[in-house]
Amino acid sequence: MHGPKGIGGTWGFEVEPARTGVIVRQWARMGPDPSGLSAAIDANPDLEGRIIARRLSEWSENMTANLAGIRAQVAESASAT
């Protein structure tokens, strides 16, 4: 994620073939530059823990959706062969 001051966050994934399926690695990193999250924390420093917990929850939900999409594509490919 690029913000006005640089990279505010990065999220990605890798899919690697394995003997009995695939290995999926997902990762995320906040920063190194400020983001909307930084502005929210600066405006509400007493809520920092809740703000970060919400962002981590959003990432978790998105990673789960990503895995479901990969699983559906793999199942579709398997049924087409």
N, C-alpha and C positions, 0 to 999 in steps of 0.2 A: 504494500500500500504506500503510494507516494503522496505526501502532503506538501504544503507550501514550503516546509523547511527541510524536506528530504524524505527518507524512508521511515515511515512511522510504524511499520509492522510488516512481517513476512510470514507467509503460510505456504506450505507446499506438501507434495507427497511423491512417493516413488513406489512403483509396482515391480516386483522381481519374481520371476518364475521360481517355483520350488518343486520338490519331488511330488508332493501331493496337493498342489494348488499354487497359490501365490503368497508372497509376503508383501504386505502393504505397510509402509512407514509414512507416518504423517507427522508434521512438525509445524510449530509456530513460534514466532519470536516477536515480542513487543520491542519497538525501538529499532535502531538506536536513536532516531530523531523523534521529536514530539509528534503526537497525533491528536485526534479528537479526544481520545482517552486522557491524554495529558491535560488538555484544557478542562475537561470535566473534573479531574482530580484537583487541579489548581483552583477551580471555582468552589470546590467542596472537599477540602482536605480531610474533614472529619468522616467523609464517606468513602475514602480511598479503598478500603477493603471490600466494600460492597460493589463499588464501580469495577474493580478488577475482577471480582468473583463473577459479576454479570458478563464481562467480556470473555472470561474463560468458559463460562457456560455456553455462550454463543459459539465459541470455537468448537467446543465439544459437540454441540448439536450439528454444526456444519460438517465436522469430520465424520460423524455418524451418517449423515446424509450422503457424504462422499463415498463412504464404504458401501452403502446400500446401492448407489449408482454403479459402482465397480462390480459388485456382486450380480446385479441385474445384467450388465453387459457380458460378464463371464457366462452366466446361465444362458443367455440368448445365443452366444457363440457356440456353446456346447450343444444346444438343441438344434442348431443349424447344421451340425456335422453329422 
